[in-house]
């Protein structure tokens, strides 16, 4: 019993609160997986818009894997299974104007500073012209989206709208 000049504060429901926190962990994981799926789709859209284009084979080969849980991380991937995809991503531009040779056919002045005619026809995506570093650029151009998508997942978990 408390003295006359003391107040006793009691918190009832500790066990129920603990159970709710356990459930929140599962809800957070579910919401993070959904958020990562949404973000991966956006990055894939960006990568396909930003990849150079000749016949469309590389653009069509870009796919996402995941998301999946690896320990305490949620991981997703985007890439291509084509052998030259990495080279197209990393190789520096060649300056000048060059001809294209395909199956014995020469197309003069096809490449302008490393970009072919079809790539030059593609529209910009979020202000970025298609070409090299298409995967990296897609991630950089969607960083703000990533923050918003993940914040929305956390808010959804905590009971927000």
C-alpha positions in Angstrom: 0.0 0.0 0.0 1.3 3.4 -0.9 1.9 6.2 1.5 -0.4 9.3 1.4 2.2 11.2 -0.6 2.9 8.5 -3.2 1.2 7.4 -6.4 1.3 3.8 -7.5 1.3 3.2 -11.3 0.5 -0.3 -12.6 0.8 -1.4 -16.2 -1.5 -4.3 -16.9 -1.3 -6.3 -20.1 2.5 -6.9 -20.4 1.9 -10.4 -21.7 -0.5 -9.3 -24.3 1.9 -6.5 -25.4 4.7 -9.0 -25.7 2.6 -11.2 -27.9 1.6 -8.3 -30.1 5.3 -7.4 -30.6 6.0 -11.0 -31.7 3.2 -10.7 -34.3 4.6 -7.3 -35.4 7.9 -9.0 -36.4 6.1 -11.3 -38.8 4.0 -8.4 -40.1 7.1 -6.3 -40.6 8.8 -9.1 -42.6 5.7 -9.5 -44.8 5.5 -5.8 -45.4 9.2 -5.6 -46.2 8.9 -8.4 -48.7 6.0 -6.6 -50.4 7.9 -3.3 -50.4 11.1 -4.9 -51.8 9.0 -6.6 -54.6 7.5 -3.2 -55.5 11.0 -1.6 -55.5 12.5 -4.3 -57.6 9.8 -3.9 -60.2 10.6 -0.2 -60.3 14.4 -0.8 -60.7 13.6 -3.4 -63.4 11.5 -0.8 -65.3 14.3 1.7 -65.0 17.0 -0.7 -66.1 14.9 -1.7 -69.2 14.3 1.9 -70.0 18.0 2.8 -69.6 19.7 -0.2 -71.3 21.1 0.4 -74.7 19.0 -1.0 -77.5 20.0 -2.6 -80.8 17.8 -5.7 -81.3 16.3 -5.7 -77.8 17.9 -9.0 -76.7 19.6 -7.5 -73.6 16.6 -5.5 -72.6 14.4 -8.6 -72.8 16.9 -10.6 -70.7 16.8 -8.3 -67.7 14.9 -10.1 -64.9 14.6 -9.8 -61.1 15.0 -12.5 -58.5 13.6 -12.2 -55.0 13.0 -10.8 -52.7 14.2 -13.4 -50.3 15.4 -13.5 -46.7 19.1 -14.1 -46.0 19.7 -14.1 -42.3 18.7 -10.6 -41.1 18.6 -9.2 -44.6 16.0 -9.0 -47.4 17.7 -9.4 -50.7 16.6 -8.9 -54.3 18.6 -9.0 -57.5 18.2 -7.7 -61.1 20.4 -8.7 -64.0 20.9 -10.6 -67.2 22.1 -14.1 -68.0 23.7 -12.9 -71.3 27.5 -13.2 -71.4 28.0 -9.7 -72.7 25.6 -7.9 -70.3 28.4 -7.1 -67.8 30.6 -5.8 -70.6 27.9 -3.6 -72.0 27.3 -2.2 -68.5 30.9 -1.5 -67.6 32.8 -0.8 -70.9 33.6 2.9 -71.4 32.1 4.7 -74.3 34.2 4.9 -77.5 34.4 8.4 -78.8 33.7 9.3 -82.4 31.4 8.0 -85.1 31.7 4.3 -86.1 30.2 1.9 -88.5 28.2 -1.1 -87.5 29.0 -4.6 -89.0 26.3 -7.2 -88.6 26.3 -10.5 -90.6 28.6 -9.0 -93.3 26.4 -5.9 -93.7 28.1 -2.5 -93.0 25.9 0.3 -91.7 27.9 3.5 -91.9 28.0 6.1 -89.1 25.8 3.9 -86.9 27.4 4.5 -83.5 27.8 8.0 -82.2 30.0 8.3 -79.1 29.3 4.7 -78.1 25.5 4.8 -78.6 23.8 3.2 -81.6 21.0 4.7 -83.6 18.3 2.7 -81.8 19.7 3.6 -78.4 19.7 7.2 -79.4 16.0 6.9 -80.3 15.0 5.7 -76.8 13.5 8.4 -74.6 15.2 9.5 -71.4 14.0 7.9 -68.1 13.8 10.3 -65.2 16.2 12.6 -67.1 18.8 10.0 -67.8 19.7 8.9 -71.4 19.9 5.2 -72.1 23.4 3.7 -72.3 26.1 2.3 -70.1 25.7 1.8 -66.4 22.0 1.1 -66.9 21.6 -1.0 -63.7 23.6 1.4 -61.6 21.7 4.4 -63.0 18.3 2.7 -62.4 19.2 2.3 -58.7 20.6 5.8 -58.3 17.5 7.3 -59.9 15.1 5.4 -57.6 16.9 6.0 -54.3 14.2 8.4 -53.1 11.5 5.9 -54.1 13.3 3.2 -52.1 13.2 5.4 -49.0 9.5 6.2 -49.5 8.5 2.6 -50.2 10.4 1.2 -47.1 8.9 4.0 -44.9 5.5 3.1 -46.1 6.1 -0.6 -45.2 7.2 0.4 -41.7 4.3 2.7 -41.2 1.9 0.0 -42.4 3.5 -2.4 -39.8 3.1 0.1 -37.0 -0.6 0.5 -37.8 -0.6 3.6 -40.0 -2.6 3.8 -43.2 
